[in-house]
Amino acid sequence: MTGADVASLHGTAEAPQERVDKRSAAAPILLSLKGIAKTYGSVSALAGIDLDVPDGEIVTILGPSGSGKTTLLKIVAGFEMPDSGQVELAGRAITYMRPASRGIGMVFQNYALFPHMRVAENIAFPLEMRRLPRAETRDRVGRALALVGLAGYEARYPRQLSGGQQQRVALARAIVFEPRLLLLDEPFGALDRKLREHMQLEVKRLQRRLGVTALFVTHDQEEALVLSDRIAVMNRGSIEQIGPPAEVYSRPINRFVADFIGESNIYRGKVASSSGGMLTVMLPTGETFVARGASPRPVGAEVGLVLRPEAPTRLEAGDTADNVASGSIEDVVYVGDAIKYAIRLDAGGQMVLRWPFHRNVRPLGVGNTLRVGWPGDQLHVVDWK
Amino acid sequence: MPPGEPVKVAERVWHIPVIRGEQGPVLVGLLPILFLAFFFLLPVARLLTLSIEGGTLAHFEKAVLGELYVRVFYDTFKIATTVTLVSLVLAYPVAYVLSTASPRWVLMGLVFLMLPFWTSILVRTYAWMILLGRNGVLNQILIGLGLVAEPIALLYNVSGVLIGMVHVLLPYMVFPIYSAMLRVDRDLLLAAEGLGASGWRVFWRVFLPLTLPGVIAGTALVFILSLGFYITPALLGGGRVIMIAVLIEQQVRQFLEWGFASALSILLLSGALLAFFALNRTGWRRAD
């Protein structure tokens, strides 16, 4: 570590507020991946990834296992080298730089705390490697521990801590040297649900407070929606879509994204007519659905219609809507604050509905029939590939 | 259940006798305990009584005060220490290579390591005599290469004994270290590197401390086994290197001094136990 690097570490410490403010405007790009490709033998793990991470944001790489997201993170951390492409951190190419010189903080899936070191020693490790004076090290370790709410745990060993506490220590160790970039590899996977939700919010709060940029890898779409400023959905070594959570959720770019993020009803159909942002699509069952606000497509094109389960509403006799479907309830599932109904449609096919649960409204039972409808702008059209 | 489906017969339950409660482990352990008591504790007790026969400590006095015997004890501990250190220096890299190698190479490495185990100790020792002798294979190679002018003395001295003993004992050092290395989470090394540690510091601060329990176990094994070595020093030392086991054998077979031999044995056993407890303590402190 050079003197200049140490100086920049101090510099970032004094200006977290300023960095946070930059988020609202177009933030400069901190991490930029350009055409990253990697193959293992004959298997292509990454096929030319381009990704920009703006300063101060949390960007999530979301994808199923085997999509290449962990490989990408390892390339950013420096544990793997890409076959081609470039990694730039703050405008500097670091593609082949040793991990030790990158100054990137990382939280591992299983925390990777050093079992033979006490909590304080674990957190002091990156400072020790940077040869910081003893007094300052102690000072910073104390502050980092206080930040993650573990003051007083200095002398414990990792195995004497709960999973959540271990994760806090891992987090403290990753931020204590004030890196500009924080990498998180499925860090909440080992925690139970309640603790996981708590830690997600805490990490987000901490990230905002420190103004650190975070690249976060997960296969849990709910987690991605909660945590991220921006989600990059990965599949088979490529990024399918990048955007803010709301956009990725409501306007998935293709069938994979629609299927992977949130729960969706996806119907396959052919475009019957297309005019002025209104698309009429015919399903194999003979039904036609109308989508509004979709980009024009040639008649006959094969498309997928994405309908989120909370979009349709129940229709009473005489009500009308752009799209109507009827069927009988096959299954009822309570999911806390909502009820999910699996509907067998009269025209063939299935539909999942998710409606908020009201204590004073009796939920429908299995076997009941119902009619539902939804406006055309709730039907999102994607390519069927 | 839909009608027409046959009613499932209650699943057959196999009753396996299980020993429950606190006496379970004791019962299971009873057989080996009895075995040890009969074949180890009893003979040791017999040795102890032999060594203080007649109610005097004369045998111990002779062993502790006789210059020759003190000298042999000293040499024994020195050789054991050297063997342990040499084994450690050789075993650590071997274990490391094994712990990172692909399964095929691991298998091959383990076979090579186990080979000495599967060979009679006599055969191995005689093989070393052929290799190390004045006109042995090694000297011929060295002279042939012009590295030395005269054959160097490798047999019937301490070097020969050390080489032979290290060869026999190396696996005892490699295996505990190897298994400790396998248990090290590779993510810890990556984490250390990512946090700014150079290769050397990853080794000194993370890898070595985490494999230390294996090192201590191997050290204890090799050191204690070295203390009691008999055949290798007897043959490769050619009578010039006397280790304590050789001395004990002489006392029994040549001089029929059972009492004195017992006293020497008790002293050797005490030394081994002392070494074991000292190392064990270090191990526990580390693990705490």
HADDOCK unambig.tbl for C-alpha pairs under 7 A between the chains (distance, minus, plus):
assign (segid A and resid 77 and name CA) (segid B and resid 194 and name CA) 6.99 0.50 0.50
assign (segid A and resid 99 and name CA) (segid B and resid 193 and name CA) 6.05 0.50 0.50
assign (segid A and resid 99 and name CA) (segid B and resid 194 and name CA) 4.98 0.50 0.50
assign (segid A and resid 100 and name CA) (segid B and resid 193 and name CA) 5.15 0.50 0.50
assign (segid A and resid 100 and name CA) (segid B and resid 194 and name CA) 4.99 0.50 0.50
assign (segid A and resid 100 and name CA) (segid B and resid 195 and name CA) 6.09 0.50 0.50
assign (segid A and resid 100 and name CA) (segid B and resid 196 and name CA) 3.80 0.50 0.50
assign (segid A and resid 100 and name CA) (segid B and resid 197 and name CA) 5.71 0.50 0.50
assign (segid A and resid 100 and name CA) (segid B and resid 198 and name CA) 6.55 0.50 0.50
assign (segid A and resid 101 and name CA) (segid B and resid 196 and name CA) 6.29 0.50 0.50
assign (segid A and resid 103 and name CA) (segid B and resid 196 and name CA) 6.96 0.50 0.50
assign (segid A and resid 104 and name CA) (segid B and resid 194 and name CA) 6.92 0.50 0.50
assign (segid A and resid 105 and name CA) (segid B and resid 195 and name CA) 6.79 0.50 0.50
assign (segid A and resid 112 and name CA) (segid B and resid 187 and name CA) 5.95 0.50 0.50
assign (segid A and resid 112 and name CA) (segid B and resid 188 and name CA) 5.07 0.50 0.50
assign (segid A and resid 112 and name CA) (segid B and resid 191 and name CA) 6.51 0.50 0.50
assign (segid A and resid 113 and name CA) (segid B and resid 188 and name CA) 6.89 0.50 0.50
assign (segid A and resid 114 and name CA) (segid B and resid 188 and name CA) 6.56 0.50 0.50
assign (segid A and resid 116 and name CA) (segid B and resid 210 and name CA) 6.88 0.50 0.50
assign (segid A and resid 126 and name CA) (segid B and resid 195 and name CA) 4.92 0.50 0.50
assign (segid A and resid 126 and name CA) (segid B and resid 196 and name CA) 5.92 0.50 0.50
assign (segid A and resid 129 and name CA) (segid B and resid 196 and name CA) 5.72 0.50 0.50
assign (segid A and resid 129 and name CA) (segid B and resid 197 and name CA) 5.66 0.50 0.50
